[in-house]
Structure formats: structure tokens, C-alpha cells
Amino acid sequence: MGLNSYFSIAYLAIFLPVVIVAYALIPRRFRWVVLLAASYVFFWLISGKLIVFILISTLTIYGVGIKLDKLLAQRDELIAADKSRRKELKAQYARTMRIWVAVGVGINIALLAMLKYLTFFSTVGASLLSLFGVQVDPIVSTIGAPIGISFYSLMAASYVFDVYRGTAKADRNIARLALFLSFFPQIMEGPICRYTQTAESLWAGRDIEKDNLYRGAVRIMWGLAKKLIVADRLNLLVKPVFADYASYDGGIIALAAIAYTLQLYCDFSGAMDVALGTARIFGVELPENFNHPFFSRTASEFWKRWHITLGTWLRDYIFYPISLSKPLKNLTKAARKTIGNRYGPLVAGAITLFCVWFANGLWHGAGSQYIFFGLYYFVIILLGGFIEPLAQTLSEKLHYSRESRWYKGLQIFRTLIVIFVGELFFRAEGLDAGLAMFGQMVAGFTFESFTNGAVLAIGMSVGDFVAIAGAVVILLVVGIIEERGTVISAWLCEKNLAVRWVVLLVLIFSMLIIGSYGFGAAPLEPIYAQF
């Protein structure tokens, strides 16, 4: 079995153990070599010659970072010599530096666009031209997208932005920068890290400590359990329904939407568990990407708990720059005068939100369903902003607490419906299919397929449903415990050796017996790797 993901036997039984042993045996000052070599080998094994694109990204941001650092030094030197020209010099150098930022970010975004979006945009362009009687053939890209390009492109852009802003110092060590950009546990599906979060710890070559080894191993096993026991099994229902939705009633489509949401969560968060667990073994703390999102009370809160690092990237590099720009400030000021302080800021905020959610949808994929997915959340969150003051006023007039359990439960239930509908469109084979499935789910909803046994003919057996139900209960219990402030892995480290080994062995044997490996089948490719 080849090494094609973090869930393959080749990765778990050969690649990762070899890297850990080599890292532990080599002197500390050379451990970065092991991590960098392992990262490039991992990249090469999955993407082959497309490794050239991450090398181009590394070289461009390295060169631009150095140039920005020199410009900052020159500016500060001139200001120190003549403080009366401080404002003039800052403005002058800002213009020059913005050009270099555009070069560094532009090259990386251009590579991303060429490899991932060229065919989509050329097809859209050809369709638009045909409306005016101009017939052109769309360009079809024959170059595959390298592993993780959507993730490392954003990391590369954040490095350039942070050097420009002065929140990160340009690194003159190209090997350290290369390791930051290509670290193998995060290269496939993230999380999207900032240079200041991981670069130094990756380079430090810390010893492999007992607690880190155990907590990392438990986190890896927990992620594997999510993926192999839940996500891959749910695919038996999700795939046939979305591929042939016209053959199923609205009840089955609703079930498939819920199943896909759970599948995507267990697949993606499982990959994050493996990534964070692997990094912890080497003494590196990657940022969390999930925080029990299904406990969210609003769509906005959901996106603060789901794919957290993408959300913070969009917030820091799109939302804030646009909302703090002079035109948006002027628009907010004018809106306050026209419609008041309560709703005025929301008008200008709508423009910023549109940019963020359009970018979010487009980042996920080159397809109309992804753009619709982003704009769907744009509308939901924007409406939430307008409705919130009314909801607050209503609660005061009717004298009920918005912090009461029944109200929180109602909010969570409402948000889950929003999430399930959003993921229906996200998974659909195109926007037309998504709209048709949604219409069929609403207009043709029945329980007939659940009562006549048709649901069991799709692909999942009673045993599959029981296994998933048990896993969901465990996920729910663990989520509730961690929501109350207890970190399970840290709690286990405080227990005696027997308890710790029992937990680890239960996770291992659960995967071998119940998971994909237990059926003699290879695990499915990670869902988010395609984005």
C-alpha cells in the first residue's frame, strides 16, 4: 500500500516511525534536517515533480521577505537621521513595499489560480462570451494541483504580509523558512499556520519527551478512529445518494446531508488530530483547527469553531484590511448618519463580509457550488447581524433569558439545520444538483424509506448504523467534557501507566476491528486534501 495520506499503513507503520527514530538519534542541531528532508520526501511521494511549485513559493517569499527587511532598515535609518521627514519617508517606503508585497503574494496566488482555477474561470469566461456571440474554447489545465497548495499558498502570503506589517522578522535562513512552509504533518490539510507560531519550534529540535509522545500518540489514534470508524463508513451512504439523488426521497436526502456533515467533520478533524498529534511528538504545537463546532448557537460562532485557521486568516488579511480602509470608514460614517448607529455599521460591514465569504467559497474549490456555499453563509450571517438587535429587544419585552437552557438548545438546533443545508450544497455535484436536492428534500420529505427498510439497501447495514451511533455518543460525551474545560489527553497523562495503555490499546483495536483496516480495505483519501 502506497503512502498517499496520513491514514495509509505506509505512513503510520513505516514513514512516521522512521522519521521519529531518525529525529531522536541525530544531534539536536541537525534535527531540522530530518524534518525538512521528511517533509520534501512526503511531498514528493504524493505529488512527484509538482514539488517544484512549493520550491517556487519558498524562493519567492524568501526573496521578497529579505527585500522588505532591507527597505524597512533603510527607512528607519533615514528617519533616525531626519525625524522631521518621518511621515514623508513612511509614506514613500510604504508605496515601494506594497509593490514588493504584491509581487510576493501575487506569484503565489497566481500559481494557485493557474493550477486550481484555470479551467473553471476559462469555462465561465467562455460561457459569458458566448452570450455575446463570441465562441471560444475554454482552457483545460493538464497540470494537476500539488498537495496542499491551497494551504501553503495562504501560509506564504501571510508570511509576506506579516513581514510588511512588522509583526514578523524576515528570515534570512531559507532552510527554516522552507521547513515552516512544508512541515509534513500540516502540508496536506493544514492547519494554516503563521510564521511566528511554528518556525522557531520547528527549528529548535526539541527532545522527544514521554508525555509528548503519549499525548501525540493518543491524539493520532483518536483522529484515526474518527476517520476510519465514522467518516469512511458513512461514505457507504453518502456517495450513492449524492451520485444518484433522483432515486431517493426527501427523507433519504436529508439523512445524506446530515451524514455528509458528520463525515466531513470526522474526516477533516481526524486529519487535524493526526497532524497536531504528530507535531506534538516533535515538541511542536500547531494551532487548533476545530473547537466542537456542533455546539455553536449561531452560524457566525460555527465558523469560529470550524476550520479556525482559515477563518482567522480571512479575518486578518481580508476582513480587517477592507473594513479599516478609508472608503469603508467613510461609508460607515455616512450610514450611521442615515440609518443610525445600530444598523449603520452593518451596511459597510456587508461589503466586507461579502469579500470574506466569496473568498471562503472560492478557496474551497473551483465550482459554482462552492461559491454558492460561501455566499449562503454570507447571507445567513448578514441576516443574523440585522436580526440580533430585534431578538434582544424581543427577549426583554417577553421577559425570557437568552441564556436559559431551552433557548440555547433552540439556537443550537436552528444552527445545525443551517449547517446541514450548507453542507448539502457543498457536497453536491454542482449547484444545479444542490438546488434539485434541496427542493426534493423540502417538497418530497417522507419517512417511508426508514419504515420500509429502503435505507438499509443503500450501502450501510444495521451494524454500520450501530457502530456510528456508538461513536457519535462517544464524540458527544468527549465534546461535553472538553467544553467544560477538561483536556482529555492531559487528564490521561495524570493517570497511572495501566490506564493510559488501556485507553491507547482500546483505540488501536477499535480501528483494527471496526475501522477500514478491519475490513481489509484501504482508507478513503482525505476529503479536504482535494481543496
N, C-alpha and C positions, 0 to 999 in steps of 0.2 A: 504494500500500500504506500503510495507516494505521500510526500509532505505537501499538502495543499491547504492546510488550515491549522489552527491551534487545537483542533479536535481530532486530528488524524493520529493514528497509532505511531506513525513515523516521528511526529513532533513530540508526543508525550513519552514514548518509550526510548527514543534514540536521540533526537536533536537536543531537546531540553536537558536531559541528564548529562550529555556530553559537554554542553556549554557550562553547566553548573560545576562539574568536576574540573574542567579546564580553568574556569574562573577561580575556583578555590585553591588550585595548586600553583597558579602563577603568582609571582610577586605583585604586591598591591599597585605599584606604579605602572604596571603593564596590563592591568585588568581591563582597562578601557579598550585595549587592542582586541581582547576576546569578545567583548560586547559588540564592537564595531564590525569585526570580521563575521560574527554570528549574524548580525543584522543584514549585512550585504549578502551572505550566503543564503539566508532565509528569503530575501527579496529575489535573488537570482533563481532559486529553486521554483518559485511561484511565477515570476514574471519574465524570467530569462533576460534577453537583450534589452527589454524595456527598462532595465536598471539605469540606462543612460539618462532617463528623464529625471530621476531623483539626483543623479550626479549634476545635471544641469541646474536644478533648483539649488543645490548646495553651493555650487560655484557662484551662481548669480547673487544669492543673498549674502554670501561671504564678501564678495567684491563690493556690493552696494553698502553693506554694513561698514566696511573699512572706509569707504569714501565719505559716508555720513559722519563717521567719527572724526575724520580729518577736518571736515567742514565745521563741525562743532568746536573743535580745538582752535581753528583759525578764528572763528567768530569770537570765542571767549577771549582769545589773546588780543584781538583788536579792541574789544570792549574794555578790557583792563587797561589798555594804553590810552583810550579816549572815551571815558564814560559818558561824555556829552552826546556821543553818537550811538548810544545803546539801542534806542528804538529803531533808528535807521538801519543799523547793522543787523539787528534781529530780523527785520522785515526783508532785507536784502538776502540774507543767508537762508531764510525760510523759503523764499521762492526757488533758490537753487536746490535746496534739499528736497523740496517737493517733487522736483523733476527726477531726482535720483530715486525717490520713493516710488514714483510712477514707473520707472524703469524696472526696479526690483520686483515690485508687486505685479506689474504688467506682464513680465516674462512668465511668471509662474501661473497667472490666471490665463494667459494666452495658451500655455501648454495644456492646462486643464480643459479649456474650451476646445482646443483642436482635437484632443484625444477623446473627450467625453461628449461634447455637444455639437461637433461639426455637422454630423449627419442630420441631427434634429433641427438645427437652425437653418441649414440649407434646404431641408424639406419644407419648413414653414415659409421660408423666403420664396421658394419656387411656387408654393400654393398661392401666396399673396400676389406674385407677379402674374399668375395665370388668370387672376380676376380682371386684370387689365389687358388680357390677350397676349401676354408675353409668356412663351413656353420655354422653360429651361429645365435641364435635368439636375436634380439635386446631387450634391457631392456626397458620396458614400465613403466614409473613412474606412480604410483597411488596416489601420493600426489599432490594436487593442489597447485599452487603458491599463497602465501598470497598477499593481496592487497598491491600495491606499492613497491614490493620487488626490482624491478629494480631501483627505485628512492632512497629508503632509503639505499640500499647497496652502491650506489655511495656516498651518504652523509656520511655514516660510513667510507668508505675508505678515503674520503677527510679529515675527522677529524684526522685519524691516520697519514696521510701524512703531514698535517699542523702542528701537534704536533712535528713530527720528524724534520720538517724544521724549527721549531721555530716561525712560523707565527701565531700559536695559542697556548695558555697555556692549559695544560691538566686540565680538570675539575675534581675536587675531589667530586663534588656534583653529584651523579649519577642520582638524580631526574631531575636536569637541563639538563643533557645530554640526558636522556630519552625523555624529552619534546622536545628538539631540533630535535630528530630523528623521533618522532611520531606525531608532531603537526597536528591535524586532517584536517585543510584546505589544506595541501600540501601532505598528505600521499598517496592519490590516484594517482595523476598525476603530482606531483611536484608543484612548481619549485624545482630544485635540489639546496639546499642552502648550504652554508659553515657555519661552527660553528660561526665564527666571525660576520656573517651577522645577525643572528637571536637569538642566545642563550640568550644574555643578555636582549634583549627587550621582549622575551617571559617570562622571569623570573621576569621582572620589575613590572608587574601587574598595568600597567598604567590605569588611569581612562578612561571611555568611553566618549569621547568628542563629542560635537554636530557635528562639521564639519567632524570628522572621521566617525561618524555614518551615516551621509548623503552620503558622498563620497563612503563609503563602500557599502551602500545600492544601490546606483546608479550603481556602478561597478558590483555588483551581478546581478542586473536586466539587465544590458547590456549583461553580459555573458549568462544569461538565454535566452535572446532574440536571440542571435546568435545560441544557441543550439536548442531551441525549434521551432523557426520560420524558420531557414535556414537548419541547419545540419540534423535534424530529417526528415524534409520534403524531402530533397534531397535523402534520403535513399530509397524513393519510386522508384527512377530511378536507383540509383547506385547498389543496391542489386540484382535486377533481371538481369541486364546487365552483371555484373561480374560473376553471378552464371551460366548464360547460354549465354555466349558471341558468341557462334557459330550461334545463331539465329538472330544476328543483323549485320548490315553492318558497314563499317568502320566509317561512319559519326556518328552513334549512339555510337560506342565505343569511339570515340574522345570526344563526348559530355559527356559520362560517366566519362572519365578521368578528364575532367575539373570539372564536378560536384563533383567527389570524392575529388579533391583537395580543392574545396571550402567547402565541407562538413567537411573534416578533420580539416581545419583551423578554421571554426566556432565552431566545437565541442571542439577542444583542446584549442584554445584561449578563448572560452567561459568558459571552466573549469578553466582556469587560472584567468579569470576575477572574477569568484566566489571565488577562493582561495585567491587572493590578496584583494578583497573587504572584505571578512570575516576577514582576518588578520588585515586589517586597522581598523576595528571596535574595535579590542582589542589593537590598538596602535602599531601594529607590521607591519613593512614594508618588505614584501617579494620582492625578485628581479624580475624584469620584465622578461617574457619569450618570448614575441613577440614584434616586433617593425615594424609593417606594412611591412611584408616581400615581398608583391607583387609589391612594388615599387623598388625592387632590380634591379640593372643593370647587375650583374654577379651572377653566381651560388655561388661563394665564399661569396659575400655580402648577398645573400639569407640566407645562414646558419649563418651569424652573426645577422640576424634579426628573424630567425625561431628557436624555441627551444633553446633559447640563453644560458640557464644554462647548458644544455647538451654540447653545443659547447664549452663553457668556461671550463667545467670540462675536456673534452677531450684535449683541448689545454693545460691546466695547468698540467695535470697529465699523459698525453701520449706524446703529440707533443713536448713540451719543454724538458722534460727529455730525450727523444730519440735524438732530434736534437742537444742537448747540450752535449751528451755523447761523449767520446773520439773517438770511432770508426767513428762516423758520422762527427765529426770535421776533422778527418784525411782524410775521403773520400771527404769532401767538398774542402779541401785544394788541394788534388790531382786533382779533377775535374776542379778546377779553372785553374790549370797549363795546363791541357789537352785541354779544350774547351773554356776557357776564363771566365772572371768574370760575364758575362751576364747570361750564361746558366750553368756554373759550379755548383752553389749552388742548382739549380733545380734538379740535378741528385741525390744528397744526400737527398734533400727535398722530392723526390718521395718516398723514403723508409719510411720516417716519415709519409707522407700523407697516404700511403697505410695502415700503422698500425692504424692511426686515423679512416679512413673510413671503414676499416674492422671491427673495434670495434664498430663504429657507427651502421653499418648494423646489426651486431650480437646482439647488445644491444636491438634493436627494436623487435627482435623475433627469434625463433628457426625455421628457414625456409630458403630454398635456395633463395627465392625472396628477403628476407631482406639483405642477404649478397650481392646479385647482386645489390640491391638498393644502398648499401654503396659503392661498387666498381664502380658503374655507376657515382657517384659524384666524386670519386677519379679520374677517367679518365677525366671527364669534367673539374675539377678544375686544374688538372695537365696540360692538353692541354691549358687551359687559361693562365697558367703561361708561357708556351713556346710561345704562340701567342701574348701575350701582348706587348713585345718589337717590334714585326713586325707591330702591329696595330698602335703603337705610331709613328714608322718611316713612315708608310703609310700616316697617318694624316698630318705629317709635309711636306711630298712631295706633297700631293694633296691640301694642304692649307685649310683644314677644321677643325673646332673646335670640339673636342670631348666632349665639354661641351654645345654644341648647343642643342636646344630642340629636333630637329628631330633625332639627334644621340642618345640622352638619351632615346627617345621613342623607337627607333630601338633596343637598348640594352635591355630595359625592355621587349619588345615583344619577343625577342630572349630568354631571361631568362625564361619567362612564358612558352614557349614551352618546354624548358628543364625541368621545374618543373612538367608540366602536364605529360610528358613522364615518369619521375621518379616515380610519384605517381601512374601511371598506373601499373607499376611493383610492387610497394609497396602494392597495394590493391589486386593484382591478387591472385588467389587461387593456388599459386605455380609458380615457374619460367617457367615451360613449358606453363602454361596458359598465363603468361605475355608475353612471346615471341610470342605465337599464336595471342594474342590480338593486339600486336604491328604490326605484319605482316598484319593482317586483316585490321587494321586501315590505314596503309600506302597503301597497294595494293588494298583494296576494298573501299576506301573512296568515298562516294557519298552523295548527298543532298536529295536523293529520300525519305528517311524516314521522312524528315522535310516537304516535299511538299505534300506527300500523307496522312499525319496525323498519320502515324505509331508511331511517337514519343509520341503521347498522349495516346497510348494504353499500354504503358509500366507500368504506375502507377501514373504518375503525370498529373494532369488536367491543363487546361489553368489557372485556379485560382491559382494553386500552382506555376506555372511559373511566374505569375504576382506578387505574394507575394514575391517570391525570388528575382525577378528583382528589386522590390522596396527596399528590404532590402539591396541588393548589392549596390544600388545607395547611400543609407544612409551610409553604411560602407565606400564607396569610399569618400564621402564628409567629413566624420569624419576623415578618414585617411589623406586626403589632409590638413585639418585644423591642425591636430596634427603634421604632417610633417613640418609645418611652425612654430611650436614651441608653440602652444596653447594647454594646457591640459584641455580637456572639463570639467572634474569633478571639477577642481579648478576654472574654469571660471563660472560654475554654482553656486558654493558656494558664488561667489561675487554678484549674482543676488538676488532679493528680494524673500521672502518666497513663494509668489504665483507662480512665475516662476519655482522655484525648485520643488514644489509639482506637478505642471502641467507635468513637464518632467518625474518625478517618476511615476505618475499615468498613463501617456501615455505608458510607458514601461510595467507597470503591466498589463494594459488592453490589450495591443497588444499581450502579451503572452497568456493571458486567452482566447482571441478571435481567434487569428491566430495560436498560437503555439500548441504543442502537447496536452496541458491541454484542449484547446478549443475544441478538437475533442473527448474528453473523453478517450484519450489514454495515457498510461504511456510513459514518455520519454525513448528513447533508452539508453542502457548502454553506458557510455562514451567510445569512440574508444580507446583512449590512455591508459585507465586503463588496457587493456589486455597486454600492453607492459611492 
